[in-house]
Amino acid sequence: MAKIVVLGAGISGHVAASHLRRKLSREHEVLVVSPNSNYQWIPSNIWVGIGRMSSKQILFPLEPLYKKKHIGYKQAKAVTFHPEGDKTEAKPYVLVEYVVGDKKGQQEKVTYDYLINGTGPKLNFEATEGLNPGTNKTYSVCTYTHADHAWEGLHALIQEMKQGKKTKILIGTGHAKATCQGAAFEYILNVEQELRRHKVRDMAEITWISNEYQLGDFGMDGMLLSYGSMTMKSHEMIEMIFEDRDIKWILGAGVNKIEDGVAHYENLEGEYKTETYDFAMLIPSFSGHGFKAFDKNENDITDKLFKGFMIVDADYTPKPYEEWSVQDWPETYQNPSYKNIFAPGIAFAPPHSISKPRKSKNGTDITPAPPRTGMPSGITAKLVADNIIDTIKNGKESLHHKGSMGNMGAACIASAGYGLTSGSGVSITTYPIVPDYHKYPKTQGRQLGKTFGEIGLAGHWLKLALHYAFIYKAKMRPFWWLIPE
């Protein structure tokens, strides 16, 4: 009998637990440890943040589902990692702390045979002074509660605009090394359309602020894509969209301080500037959770497991951008020191950024961190689960399932406005996620036939259909596994 512990119940953790339970017999234990009581379909937070969906439509409670599907569940947070056990516990374990109920505050050693770290990122708001959702007129859509508050703030602002107040809206990234530009991009387009729907668009100046060197970088170094019968660079496509929507932009901006209605930032020229606003939604930087790890003699071995995020089978050798390769990126998401520990999704430490690193003239790093959300999280979680399943069934280590972001494609359907007849979506498919400049030297590291973009109403319908499909899948309804990650 094997015991697999999954830390986290977001996309990667929940996907891994679902596949493990479906493919392993009941003699094997699957246990999820998460401080969250609900599963949320994060891509739809955008619509909660404009009031077109309620948070109840994008979440459901985990405990009843896990009980029904024979998946163990502890509502607790990981505290420390002990991959060799300790002087009193021979098995490897994670020390966890309960966050609710009668056991709140109590700690417990949760032993395992295999451990999947699907804890995702810490939303590192404190890395930017004053960037705290709900204060200083700033908001977030990173969680459903954040998105609820964002809609409250936006709705109040719309009412002021209806009374004749001219306003400024600022949306983008709130740190020099933030990621998830895609979520901010979706939000700014949805906000712009909502203002038109409420007939107050002329009362607002909308500005995009980002640490990207160019529009359409998205932390992926931009892309050359097919657009209809044309070939277009992603920055040209996004410029076209922003110009059509009368959205201004500020690029190469490392936001470093927020005051009430004022964003302070440094640009790549080394200039320190400010941008005023009445409403801002700024994505924070993501970081690891600051976990510590100890060996059986209680010596600190954190550097064997973590580089901020968890160390996996990547090549972390420091090298200049010109020497970066797709071979740097992990394939199995297995920790090299402890072979029974894996970290799919955002939990793994990337070898470096994907976008070309840039510094301001003052030496400040202003570079998007690599995105690992959504589709890559699901794909990597499933392959980790499949490798553990094969290892258990074969009685020996099996790592046949591999998936590097350097040979993995991704489809992103970015909402550009909600509405069955008036909605819009920007559909972008990229292959590979990490550009392979050796294999595709003439097309910016990507295969042109598999890297394309489309804009239109069909994109909104597809995004909406995927919302319901992935909620269905996450609830493990009949034949859920037929829906791809």
C-alpha angles and dihedrals in degrees: 000000000000128000118211117191119199117197112208133020102222123110097300097038095045094045091051093048092047095053093042092053094046095050103036125072120246092258086077118073123226113191127182120202114192135149089217122088094198137055111224130194095226098194089068094056084093091069093045087054091059096042096249094115131029119232088245089067093060102043144050135183116270103206099067092047094048091047091052093047095045095247115141117234135193120180095219142113127242113249109173137359123230107180093172098040116233141260093293102030117057096190124075113259147173118230107227134184124213114236103194143030131019091329095053109141094014118125127217137185107237108196124204146179091207128019127201114193105207096154094127119200136328108239095235100203092150090065086078114054111241096007099129117139111250095021132090088017090290126132141179137211096198093110133024092250090051090049091051090054092046090056091049089054094044093046091052090050092050089055089052090050090052086057090056104267117146111221144187122221122196121192131170139067125349100201138046091243101035123138133197095073086157093068092050090047091054092047097051091052092047092048090050092052093046090055089053091048090053089046094238101105091115090059095062136068108205121201132185115213119187145160088229118118089219135012112267094031091118090180089292100095090257122272145238108235144176112252111183106303092339136082111228138175115239092240089057091051094050092043088054091052094046093047090050090052094042092240116156122213142211115195136191088029123153105195107210107166138025125201127173102302095344129099116197117204144167120222131207090264087064093248120143110220142164135221122198124215145168094212128019134181109190125175111227126222116271121231140171118270096251094248119177126213130203135190125229091277091052094251114150110257097164091129089063092059108026144046091171087297122038120293114239138165095304127122104250095178108135110244138156120269091254090062097047114122139183085243087072090071124088124254105187102023089225121148108243095217098046111032095196093062123085135177119197127175122014091341094079121087110243117224090234140322122296096221118073107271115245135185130200119242085263091058097255115147108238104176132126114248114237115273116236100163131118117002097019090051092054095043095049092045092053094049091049090051091048092051092051090047092051092046092052094046095044096043092229136071113288122183100165093128109082135167125171119186083231091069099026125098127213135199119209122190105193115196112232096181139341124250137098092235102016100036126109139195136197108219116198125176117189131191118214108012091211106049116245103211091177094056098035104027097155098048102050094269098304138099105252097209090057096040112072144135136216133180127201152082092298088065091060092049090050092048090050092047090051090052091060094038094054094044087053090049094047090052087056093233120174113310091359090150091068089071107087122236 
